[in-house]
Amino acid sequence: MTITARCLGLSVSAALLTVAGSVLGYPELALLGTAGLIVVGYAAGYASWQPRLAVRRSVHPDRVTRGDDCAVTLLVDARRRWGAVSLLAEERCGQRWITVPLVKLRSGAQTTVRYAVPTDRRGVFPIGPLRVSRRDLFGLISVAREHGEPVQVWVRPRVLPLQAVPAGVARSLDGQLDRVPHGSITFDSLREYVVGDELRRVHWRTSARIGQLMVREHVDTSLPRLVVLLDNRIVAHPDADAGLSATFEAACEAAASVFSAASRADLAVSLRMVVDDPSVAGTSSHPLDRLAEVTLARTDRLASADPVLLVCDRLRQQKPGDTLVYLTGAGDHAAVARVGALRGAFATVLIGRLTGPTAAGLPAASGTAPPPGVLFLEAVDGPGFAAAWDAVGTR
């Protein structure tokens, strides 16, 4: 319940007039004060009355690319005993509130309301609850109540068409279109036998030891394994303002585009962040969902360990792939050299720097050339990165 200053002023004035009129013997003043108190009571009763609503909402689709269409459908049941009522409600969409008119809610009937979700920004946005407000005619008291359980919408970054994909350490003899479905002759792991597996892939010694048929799994080592490293430090994106950065959004688009191109080519690809923030960790492990969830992280300048050095050490020890794609902004030049030093651990290292229009043409790393043997791409935005990526891949 929200009580306005006008309501407080009227209540105090009416109470004083009522007391003064009664004590001093002026019935007109007492009558005027009583009328004011009656108005305040009417306002409180009118605003407090709310129709009982049962609200269910569905979102289609709940995962959408930035700029695409997304809609919410509200099913509203009015559980009042008589008459019909029209209300003006608001639905929460992220940090915004969208006006939702509920016209003629009849008792026992279901009303369907559909509205579009704004998808002009990347992120994970809660949809709901529905907030129904009532305010008296004098503007003294307003009461808002919320209905329905909220749902979430993942607005993913745009996926730009990339024609080229990285080549592996060694070329496949069968080619990417004719490669063996179960991999090459390189052993990877054992798994339980399922109907349809070839008997020549059964590992008889292990099967005899455990009493269950086990088959060999193989991987094609000639195909590249990509690791996309996204720099989500706020220091790497100097154009950041209130948590928003055009260069970071472009880096997210580039990461989504590389992942989609690798997935279309049936290549193994993993996504990593320079700073993993557990406070924004979602329930989905899909890379595109993670790119929708990721936000700029503010690192402690007084910390003894640099996040870039830490993630480089982990990549050097784990070696999760043979092709590293590092996407960053124009803020931290030293990070380019640190990631470039992974050239010995990865067969291919590609550094993509998203500069934005104001920082285009700045030196790659503290006035020096990119590290030797490292592919370096510089682009103003996401489409510029896609063009530079295809230009490198078609050489």
C-alpha positions in Angstrom: 0.0 0.0 0.0 1.3 3.5 -1.0 0.0 6.5 1.0 0.5 9.8 -0.7 1.5 13.1 1.0 -2.0 14.4 0.0 -3.6 11.5 2.0 -1.4 12.2 5.0 -2.2 15.9 4.9 -5.9 15.3 4.5 -6.0 12.8 7.4 -4.2 15.1 9.8 -6.3 18.1 8.8 -9.5 16.2 9.1 -8.6 14.8 12.5 -7.6 18.2 13.8 -10.8 19.8 12.5 -12.9 17.0 14.1 -11.3 17.4 17.5 -11.3 21.2 17.3 -15.0 21.4 16.3 -16.0 19.0 19.1 -14.0 20.7 21.8 -14.7 24.3 20.8 -18.3 23.6 20.0 -18.2 24.3 16.3 -20.3 21.5 14.6 -19.4 22.9 11.2 -15.7 22.2 11.7 -16.5 18.8 13.2 -18.7 18.0 10.2 -16.0 19.1 7.7 -13.3 17.0 9.5 -15.6 14.0 9.6 -16.2 14.3 5.8 -12.4 14.3 5.3 -12.0 11.2 7.4 -14.8 9.5 5.4 -13.0 10.4 2.1 -9.8 8.8 3.5 -11.7 5.7 4.6 -13.4 5.4 1.2 -10.0 5.7 -0.5 -8.5 3.0 1.6 -11.4 0.6 1.0 -11.5 1.3 -2.7 -7.8 0.8 -3.3 -7.6 -2.3 -1.0 -10.3 -4.2 -2.9 -8.7 -6.4 -5.5 -10.2 -9.0 -7.7 -8.9 -12.5 -7.1 -6.9 -13.5 -10.2 -5.2 -16.7 -11.2 -2.5 -15.9 -13.8 -0.5 -18.4 -15.9 2.0 -17.3 -18.4 3.9 -19.0 -21.2 6.7 -17.7 -23.4 7.3 -18.7 -27.0 10.2 -19.1 -27.6 11.9 -18.9 -24.3 15.3 -18.8 -26.1 15.6 -16.2 -28.8 18.3 -14.4 -30.7 18.6 -10.7 -30.1 16.2 -8.8 -32.3 14.0 -11.8 -33.1 10.3 -12.1 -32.1 9.3 -13.4 -28.7 5.8 -13.2 -27.2 4.2 -13.9 -23.8 0.7 -15.3 -23.5 -1.2 -14.6 -20.2 -4.1 -16.7 -19.2 -6.1 -14.8 -16.6 -8.9 -16.3 -14.6 -11.1 -13.9 -12.6 -12.4 -15.6 -9.4 -15.0 -13.1 -8.3 -18.6 -13.9 -7.7 -20.4 -11.2 -9.7 -20.0 -8.7 -12.5 -17.1 -7.9 -14.7 -14.1 -5.6 -14.1 -11.5 -4.0 -16.4 -8.0 -3.4 -15.0 -4.8 -1.9 -16.1 -1.9 -4.0 -15.1 1.9 -4.1 -15.6 4.1 -7.0 -16.5 7.7 -7.1 -15.6 10.1 -7.8 -18.5 13.7 -7.6 -17.1 14.2 -4.1 -15.8 11.1 -2.8 -17.7 7.4 -2.7 -17.0 5.0 -3.3 -19.9 1.4 -2.1 -19.7 -1.1 -4.9 -20.0 -4.8 -4.0 -20.3 -7.1 -6.6 -18.8 -10.5 -5.7 -20.3 -13.8 -7.1 -18.9 -12.6 -9.9 -16.7 -15.8 -11.9 -16.1 -16.4 -14.2 -13.2 -15.5 -17.8 -14.2 -14.2 -16.8 -17.6 -10.7 -17.0 -18.9 -9.1 -14.0 -20.6 -6.1 -14.4 -22.9 -3.7 -11.5 -23.3 -0.6 -11.6 -25.6 2.2 -9.1 -25.9 5.6 -8.9 -27.4 8.8 -9.1 -25.3 11.5 -6.5 -26.2 14.6 -8.4 -27.4 16.8 -5.5 -28.3 19.3 -6.4 -25.5 21.1 -9.6 -24.8 20.6 -11.2 -21.4 18.4 -13.4 -19.2 15.3 -11.5 -18.3 12.6 -12.5 -15.8 9.1 -12.2 -17.1 6.5 -11.5 -14.4 4.9 -11.2 -12.0 1.8 -9.4 -13.2 1.3 -6.3 -11.0 -2.3 -5.0 -10.7 -2.6 -1.6 -9.1 -5.8 0.2 -7.8 -5.9 3.8 -6.9 -8.8 5.8 -5.6 -10.4 8.7 -7.6 -8.8 11.3 -5.3 -5.3 9.9 -5.7 -4.8 9.4 -2.0 -3.9 5.6 -1.7 -2.8 3.1 -4.2 -2.4 -0.7 -3.6 -0.4 -3.0 -5.9 -0.6 -6.8 -5.9 1.4 -9.3 -7.9 0.0 -12.4 -9.5 1.6 -15.5 -11.2 5.0 -17.2 -11.1 7.7 -15.5 -13.2 9.5 -17.3 -16.1 12.7 -16.5 -17.8 13.7 -15.6 -21.4 17.2 -16.1 -22.7 18.0 -13.5 -25.3 21.1 -14.8 -27.0 23.6 -12.8 -29.0 23.3 -12.6 -32.8 24.9 -15.3 -34.8 26.7 -14.0 -37.8 27.3 -16.3 -40.8 30.9 -17.6 -40.9 31.9 -19.5 -44.0 35.3 -20.7 -42.9 36.2 -23.1 -40.1 39.7 -23.8 -38.7 41.7 -26.7 -40.0 42.9 -29.5 -37.7 46.5 -30.4 -36.8 46.5 -32.9 -39.6 44.1 -33.2 -42.5 41.7 -36.1 -42.5 42.3 -38.6 -45.3 38.6 -39.1 -45.7 37.7 -35.4 -45.6 35.1 -33.8 -43.4 32.2 -35.1 -45.5 33.3 -38.7 -45.7 35.0 -39.3 -42.4 34.2 -42.4 -40.4 31.1 -41.8 -38.2 32.7 -43.4 -35.1 36.0 -41.7 -35.5 39.5 -42.7 -36.7 41.7 -45.5 -35.2 42.7 -43.4 -32.2 41.4 -44.9 -29.0 39.5 -42.6 -26.7 37.4 -44.6 -24.1 35.4 -47.8 -23.4 31.6 -47.9 -23.1 28.9 -50.5 -22.7 27.8 -52.5 -25.8 24.5 -51.5 -27.4 22.6 -53.3 -30.1 24.0 -52.4 -33.5 27.7 -52.0 -32.4 30.2 -53.9 -34.6 31.7 -56.9 -32.8 35.1 -56.1 -34.1 35.0 -53.1 -31.8 34.4 -55.2 -28.7 37.3 -55.1 -26.2 37.3 -58.8 -25.2 39.8 -58.7 -22.4 37.9 -56.0 -20.4 34.6 -57.7 -21.3 35.8 -61.0 -19.8 37.1 -59.2 -16.7 33.9 -57.4 -15.8 31.4 -59.9 -17.3 29.8 -57.3 -19.6 30.5 -56.5 -23.3 32.5 -53.3 -23.7 33.3 -51.6 -27.0 36.0 -49.2 -27.9 35.2 -45.6 -28.7 37.5 -43.7 -31.1 38.0 -40.1 -32.0 39.2 -38.4 -35.2 42.3 -36.6 -34.1 42.6 -34.9 -37.5 39.6 -32.7 -36.7 40.2 -29.5 -34.7 39.0 -29.0 -31.2 38.2 -25.4 -30.6 38.4 -23.4 -27.4 36.7 -20.0 -27.4 38.0 -17.8 -24.6 35.8 -14.7 -24.0 37.3 -11.8 -22.1 34.5 -10.6 -19.8 36.6 -8.2 -17.6 35.4 -4.7 -17.5 39.0 -3.4 -17.8 39.2 -5.0 -21.3 36.3 -3.0 -22.5 36.9 0.7 -21.8 33.6 1.8 -23.4 31.7 0.1 -20.6 29.0 2.3 -19.1 26.6 1.1 -16.4 27.5 -2.5 -17.1 26.9 -2.2 -20.9 29.6 -2.2 -23.6 29.3 -2.2 -27.3 32.6 -4.0 -27.8 31.6 -6.7 -25.3 28.3 -7.3 -27.1 30.3 -7.6 -30.3 32.7 -10.1 -28.7 29.7 -12.1 -27.6 28.3 -12.1 -31.1 31.7 -13.2 -32.4 31.8 -16.1 -29.8 28.3 -17.2 -30.7 29.2 -17.1 -34.4 32.4 -19.2 -34.0 30.5 -21.8 -31.9 27.6 -22.0 -34.4 30.0 -22.4 -37.4 32.0 -25.1 -35.5 28.8 -26.9 -34.6 27.5 -26.9 -38.2 30.8 -28.5 -39.2 30.5 -31.2 -36.4 33.6 -29.9 -34.7 34.2 -30.1 -30.9 34.0 -26.6 -29.4 34.0 -25.4 -25.8 33.4 -22.0 -24.3 35.3 -20.4 -21.4 35.3 -17.0 -19.7 38.3 -15.2 -18.3 36.3 -14.5 -15.1 33.6 -17.0 -14.1 31.1 -15.2 -11.9 29.1 -17.8 -9.8 26.5 -15.2 -9.0 25.3 -15.2 -12.6 25.6 -18.9 -13.3 22.4 -20.2 -14.8 20.8 -23.6 -15.0 21.7 -24.2 -18.6 25.2 -25.4 -19.8 24.5 -24.7 -23.5 27.2 -22.2 -24.8 24.6 -19.9 -26.3 22.7 -19.8 -23.0 26.0 -19.0 -21.2 26.6 -16.2 -23.7 23.2 -14.8 -22.9 24.0 -15.0 -19.1 27.5 -13.6 -19.1 28.0 -10.1 -17.8 31.0 -7.8 -17.4 33.0 -8.6 -14.3 34.9 -6.0 -12.3 38.3 -7.4 -11.2 40.2 -6.3 -8.1 43.2 -4.3 -9.1 44.9 -5.2 -5.8 44.6 -8.9 -6.4 47.9 -10.8 -6.5 46.8 -13.1 -9.4 45.8 -11.7 -12.8 42.7 -13.6 -14.1 44.3 -13.8 -17.6 47.4 -15.4 -16.2 45.3 -17.9 -14.2 43.2 -18.9 -17.2 46.3 -19.2 -19.4 47.9 -21.5 -16.8 44.8 -23.7 -16.8 44.7 -23.9 -20.5 48.4 -24.7 -20.7 47.9 -27.6 -18.2 44.6 -29.0 -19.4 45.1 -28.5 -23.2 41.4 -28.9 -23.9 41.9 -28.4 -27.7 44.3 -27.5 -30.4 42.7 -24.2 -31.7 42.3 -21.3 -29.3 40.1 -18.3 -30.2 40.5 -15.4 -27.8 38.0 -12.5 -28.0 38.6 -9.3 -26.2 38.2 -5.6 -26.3 40.7 -2.7 -26.7 41.3 -2.0 -23.0 44.0 -4.5 -21.9 46.9 -4.7 -24.4 49.1 -6.8 -22.2 46.5 -9.6 -22.2 47.1 -10.1 -26.0 50.7 -11.0 -25.4 49.9 -13.3 -22.5 47.4 -15.3 -24.5 49.7 -15.2 -27.5 52.3 -17.1 -25.4 50.0 -20.1 -25.5 51.2 -20.7 -29.1 53.3 -23.6 -27.8 50.3 -25.3 -26.2 47.9 -24.8 -29.1 48.5 -25.5 -32.8 46.6 -22.4 -33.7 45.9 -19.3 -31.7 43.6 -16.6 -33.1 43.1 -13.3 -31.2 40.1 -11.2 -32.1 40.1 -7.7 -30.8 36.8 -5.8 -30.9 37.7 -2.1 -30.8 34.6 -0.1 -31.5 34.7 2.9 -33.8 36.6 5.1 -31.3 39.6 2.7 -30.7 40.0 1.4 -34.3 43.6 1.3 -35.5 45.2 1.3 -32.0 48.4 -0.9 -31.7 47.8 -4.6 -30.8 49.9 -4.9 -27.7 51.6 -1.9 -26.1 52.8 -0.6 -29.4 54.3 -3.8 -30.7 53.2 -6.3 -33.3 51.1 -9.4 -32.4 53.1 -12.4 -31.0 54.7 -14.4 -33.8 52.7 -17.3 -35.1 49.4 -15.9 -33.8 46.6 -14.9 -36.1 45.4 -11.4 -35.1 42.0 -10.0 -36.2 40.9 -6.5 -35.4 37.3 -5.4 -36.1 35.0 -2.6 -35.1 31.9 -4.7 -34.5 30.5 -8.2 -35.0 30.0 -8.1 -38.8 33.5 -6.7 -39.2 34.8 -9.7 -37.2 32.9 -12.1 -39.5 34.3 -10.5 -42.6 37.9 -10.7 -41.2 37.4 -14.3 -40.0 36.3 -15.4 -43.5 39.1 -13.5 -45.1 41.7 -15.3 -43.0 40.0 -18.7 -43.5 39.9 -18.4 -47.3 43.6 -17.6 -47.7 
